[in-house]
Amino acid sequence: MNSLKGKTLFITGASRGIGLAIAKRAAADGANIAIAAKTAEPHKHLPGTIYTAAEEIEQAGGKALPLIVDIRDEAVVKEAVEKTVETFGGVDICVNNASAISLTGSEATEMKRWDLMHSINARGTFLVSKTCIPHLKRAENPHVLMLSPPLDMSPKWFGGHVAYTMAKYAMSMCVLGMAEEFRSAGVAFNALWPRTAIATAAVEFALGGDAMVKGSRTVDILSDAAHLILTKPSRQFTGNFVIDDTFLFEHGVTDFEKYRVDPSRKLFPDFFVPADSVPPPGVAQTLATQMIGD
């Protein structure tokens, strides 16, 4: 299988950025996309709504269902999944992309910010996955994909922002546990994470402006990697924590320059990439010494 034609994807946070890129890549195959996101009205700093995303998805060749969804709300999530099933006949793939971030130390982290990160990253991911599973069990090649990192317990990933790390790792713990829990049912659970910063409007707004974007890769590297994961046999590929460029290289991709926003700039390494993760040939020379957000 190398196409998602006719498949139905339920994607959280798909109104912009990485979620939208994954949606449009699937749409190019002729997939159906349920856009589960909160942005019904334009954000004052960030472009895109569920309705503009639907237009882009349909222009790419897919069918779109824009849904106003706060993944913290159980009733709303259940209603959105049921609407997806009613519209498209089922759910084949769930992509947990929605996430909240605050790179603050413990004393500077307000509890309302802690609650937000954990309610979206941990609770929201668990809730959306849980709600989709009964439908995924009836799908031909069911996948759940988290945009979350490998579970690397190095203290350096905790010291500067323990609250965020806890919340983000909770998404990855869902992969670890649910892959095992639903292995016999044939539902795959995998995680995808970028080696470098990714150029999104949210990164530009929250983490460093134009300079950060120029030291980033485009969203295409993640949408290409996600497409490869989601077209794999679900019974054979589950419980994996994938780093984007290494995974693509293993599947024959050798040109990583095409993903760079500005080839003259060094790339900012992302958080949570394990020290023993070896980049593809030539990539190490393009990486900066400081990480995203430093």
C-alpha positions as CSV (number, residue, x, y, z in Angstrom):
1,M,0.0,0.0,0.0
2,N,1.4,3.4,-1.0
3,S,-1.8,5.5,-1.3
4,L,-4.4,6.9,1.2
5,K,-7.0,7.1,-1.5
6,G,-10.5,6.8,0.0
7,K,-9.1,6.6,3.6
8,T,-10.6,8.8,6.3
9,L,-8.2,10.7,8.6
10,F,-9.3,12.5,11.8
11,I,-6.6,15.1,12.4
12,T,-6.4,17.4,15.5
13,G,-5.0,20.8,15.1
14,A,-5.3,20.6,11.3
15,S,-6.2,24.2,10.6
16,R,-2.6,25.2,10.0
17,G,1.0,24.1,10.2
18,I,2.0,20.5,10.5
19,G,-1.5,19.1,10.9
20,L,-2.6,20.8,7.7
21,A,0.5,19.7,5.8
22,I,-0.2,16.0,6.7
23,A,-3.9,16.5,5.7
24,K,-2.9,18.0,2.3
25,R,-0.4,15.2,1.6
26,A,-3.2,12.6,2.3
27,A,-5.7,14.7,0.2
28,A,-3.3,14.5,-2.8
29,D,-4.1,10.8,-2.7
30,G,-7.8,11.4,-2.6
31,A,-8.3,11.0,1.2
32,N,-11.1,12.3,3.4
33,I,-10.0,14.7,6.1
34,A,-11.9,15.6,9.3
35,I,-10.3,18.8,10.4
36,A,-10.7,18.8,14.2
37,A,-9.5,22.2,15.5
38,K,-10.7,25.2,17.5
39,T,-9.9,27.9,15.0
40,A,-13.2,28.9,13.4
41,E,-12.4,32.6,13.4
42,P,-9.0,34.0,12.3
43,H,-6.4,34.2,15.1
44,K,-4.9,37.7,15.5
45,H,-1.4,36.4,15.1
46,L,-1.7,33.1,13.2
47,P,-3.2,32.5,9.7
48,G,-5.7,29.8,8.9
49,T,-9.1,28.5,10.1
50,I,-10.8,25.1,9.8
51,Y,-12.7,26.6,6.8
52,T,-9.6,27.9,4.9
53,A,-7.9,24.5,5.7
54,A,-11.0,22.7,4.2
55,E,-10.6,24.8,1.0
56,E,-6.9,23.9,0.7
57,I,-7.6,20.2,1.3
58,E,-10.2,20.1,-1.4
59,Q,-7.9,22.0,-3.8
60,A,-5.3,19.3,-3.1
61,G,-7.7,16.6,-4.2
62,G,-9.4,15.4,-1.0
63,K,-12.7,15.8,0.8
64,A,-12.8,17.9,3.9
65,L,-15.1,18.1,7.0
66,P,-14.3,21.1,9.1
67,L,-15.2,20.5,12.7
68,I,-15.0,23.0,15.7
69,V,-13.3,20.8,18.3
70,D,-11.8,21.5,21.7
71,I,-10.1,18.2,22.4
72,R,-10.4,18.8,26.1
73,D,-14.2,18.4,25.9
74,E,-15.2,14.7,25.9
75,A,-18.7,15.3,24.5
76,V,-17.4,17.5,21.7
77,V,-14.8,14.9,20.7
78,K,-17.4,12.1,20.7
79,E,-19.7,14.2,18.6
80,A,-16.9,15.1,16.1
81,V,-15.9,11.5,15.6
82,E,-19.5,10.4,15.1
83,K,-20.0,13.2,12.6
84,T,-16.9,11.9,10.8
85,V,-18.2,8.4,10.7
86,E,-21.6,9.6,9.5
87,T,-20.1,11.7,6.7
88,F,-17.4,9.3,5.5
89,G,-18.4,5.9,6.7
90,G,-15.7,5.3,9.3
91,V,-12.3,6.4,10.6
92,D,-9.1,4.7,9.2
93,I,-6.5,7.0,10.7
94,C,-6.2,9.3,13.7
95,V,-3.5,11.9,13.9
96,N,-2.9,13.5,17.3
97,N,-1.2,16.7,16.2
98,A,-2.8,19.3,18.6
99,S,-0.4,20.4,21.3
100,A,0.3,23.2,23.8
101,I,3.8,24.5,24.7
102,S,5.3,26.7,27.4
103,L,9.1,26.6,27.7
104,T,9.2,27.8,31.3
105,G,10.9,26.6,34.5
106,S,9.0,25.3,37.4
107,E,8.7,28.6,39.3
108,A,7.7,30.5,36.2
109,T,5.0,28.0,35.1
110,E,1.6,29.2,36.2
111,M,-0.7,26.3,37.1
112,K,-3.2,27.4,34.5
113,R,-0.5,26.9,31.9
114,W,0.4,23.5,33.4
115,D,-3.3,22.5,33.2
116,L,-3.5,23.7,29.6
117,M,-0.5,21.6,28.4
118,H,-1.6,18.5,30.2
119,S,-5.3,18.8,29.3
120,I,-4.4,19.1,25.6
121,N,-1.2,17.1,25.2
122,A,-2.0,14.2,27.7
123,R,-5.7,14.1,28.2
124,G,-6.7,15.3,24.7
125,T,-4.4,12.8,23.0
126,F,-5.7,10.0,25.2
127,L,-9.4,11.0,24.7
128,V,-9.2,11.4,20.9
129,S,-7.4,8.1,20.5
130,K,-9.8,6.3,22.8
131,T,-12.8,7.7,21.0
132,C,-11.5,6.7,17.6
133,I,-10.4,3.2,18.5
134,P,-13.8,1.4,18.2
135,H,-14.0,2.7,14.6
136,L,-10.3,2.0,13.8
137,K,-10.8,-1.6,14.8
138,R,-13.2,-2.0,11.9
139,A,-10.8,-0.3,9.4
140,E,-8.7,-2.2,6.9
141,N,-5.3,-0.7,7.9
142,P,-5.8,1.4,11.0
143,H,-3.2,3.8,12.3
144,V,-2.9,6.3,15.1
145,L,0.0,8.8,14.8
146,M,1.2,11.1,17.6
147,L,3.4,14.1,16.8
148,S,5.5,13.4,19.9
149,P,9.1,12.6,20.7
150,P,11.0,9.5,21.7
151,L,10.9,8.7,25.4
152,D,14.5,9.8,26.2
153,M,14.9,10.2,30.0
154,S,18.0,12.4,29.8
155,P,17.8,15.1,32.5
156,K,18.6,17.8,30.0
157,W,15.1,17.4,28.5
158,F,13.5,18.1,31.8
159,G,15.7,20.7,33.6
160,G,14.6,23.7,31.7
161,H,10.9,23.0,31.2
162,V,9.7,20.0,33.2
163,A,6.0,20.8,32.9
164,Y,6.2,20.9,29.1
165,T,8.3,17.7,28.9
166,M,5.9,15.9,31.2
167,A,3.0,16.9,29.0
168,K,4.7,16.1,25.7
169,Y,6.0,12.7,26.9
170,A,2.5,11.8,28.0
171,M,1.6,11.7,24.3
172,S,4.5,9.3,23.7
173,M,3.5,7.2,26.6
174,C,0.1,6.7,24.9
175,V,2.1,5.3,21.9
176,L,4.1,3.0,24.1
177,G,1.1,1.6,26.0
178,M,-1.6,1.6,23.3
179,A,0.7,0.0,20.7
180,E,0.9,-3.0,23.0
181,E,-2.7,-2.9,24.2
182,F,-4.1,-2.9,20.6
183,R,-1.4,-5.0,18.9
184,S,-3.7,-8.0,18.6
185,A,-6.5,-5.8,17.2
186,G,-4.2,-4.7,14.4
187,V,-4.4,-0.9,15.3
188,A,-0.9,0.7,14.9
189,F,0.3,3.4,17.2
190,N,3.4,5.3,16.2
191,A,5.1,8.6,17.0
192,L,6.8,11.1,14.6
193,W,9.2,13.8,15.6
194,P,11.4,16.3,13.7
195,R,15.2,16.4,14.1
196,T,15.1,20.2,13.5
197,A,12.9,23.1,14.0
198,I,10.0,23.2,11.6
199,A,8.9,26.4,9.9
200,T,5.3,27.1,11.1
201,A,3.6,30.4,11.9
202,A,3.3,29.2,15.5
203,V,7.1,28.7,15.7
204,E,7.7,32.1,14.2
205,F,5.3,33.8,16.6
206,A,6.3,32.0,19.8
207,L,9.9,31.0,19.5
208,G,12.0,33.4,17.6
209,G,10.6,35.1,14.6
210,D,12.1,35.2,11.1
211,A,15.6,34.0,12.3
212,M,14.1,30.8,13.7
213,V,12.1,30.2,10.6
214,K,15.2,30.5,8.4
215,G,17.0,28.0,10.5
216,S,14.1,25.5,10.1
217,R,12.9,22.8,7.7
218,T,9.5,23.0,5.9
219,V,6.5,21.1,7.1
220,D,6.9,18.9,4.0
221,I,9.5,16.7,5.7
222,L,6.9,15.7,8.3
223,S,4.1,15.3,5.9
224,D,6.3,13.0,3.7
225,A,7.4,11.0,6.7
226,A,3.8,10.8,8.1
227,H,2.5,9.5,4.7
228,L,5.1,6.7,4.7
229,I,4.1,5.7,8.2
230,L,0.4,5.8,7.5
231,T,0.7,3.6,4.4
232,K,2.6,0.8,6.2
233,P,0.8,-2.4,7.2
234,S,-0.5,-1.6,10.7
235,R,0.1,-5.1,12.0
236,Q,3.8,-4.9,11.0
237,F,4.6,-1.4,12.0
238,T,3.6,-0.3,15.5
239,G,5.1,1.0,18.6
240,N,7.8,3.0,16.8
241,F,9.3,6.4,17.7
242,V,10.3,7.9,14.3
243,I,12.7,10.8,13.7
244,D,11.7,12.3,10.4
245,D,15.0,12.4,8.3
246,T,16.3,9.1,9.6
247,F,13.1,7.4,8.7
248,L,13.0,9.0,5.2
249,F,16.6,8.1,4.6
250,E,15.8,4.4,5.5
251,H,13.1,4.6,2.8
252,G,15.3,5.9,0.0
253,V,15.3,9.7,0.5
254,T,18.7,11.2,0.0
255,D,18.0,14.9,-0.8
256,F,17.3,16.8,2.4
257,E,18.3,20.2,1.1
258,K,14.8,20.5,-0.5
259,Y,13.3,20.7,3.0
260,R,15.4,23.7,4.2
261,V,13.8,27.1,4.3
262,D,17.2,28.8,3.8
263,P,20.1,26.6,2.7
264,S,22.5,29.3,3.8
265,R,21.5,29.0,7.4
266,K,22.4,26.3,9.9
267,L,19.4,24.3,11.1
268,F,18.3,24.5,14.7
269,P,18.1,21.1,16.3
270,D,14.8,20.3,18.0
271,F,14.2,19.2,21.6
272,F,14.1,15.5,22.6
273,V,16.2,14.0,19.8
274,P,18.3,11.3,21.5
275,A,22.0,11.7,21.4
276,D,22.4,8.3,19.8
277,S,20.0,9.2,16.9
278,V,22.3,9.3,13.9
279,P,21.3,11.8,11.1
280,P,21.5,10.8,7.5
281,P,24.8,11.4,5.6
282,G,25.6,15.1,5.3
283,V,22.8,16.3,7.6
284,A,25.1,16.7,10.7
285,Q,27.1,19.4,8.9
286,T,23.9,21.5,8.5
287,L,23.0,21.5,12.2
288,A,23.6,24.4,14.4
289,T,25.1,24.0,17.9
290,Q,22.2,25.6,19.7
291,M,18.7,24.1,19.9
292,I,15.4,25.6,19.0
293,G,14.4,28.3,21.5
294,D,18.0,28.8,22.8
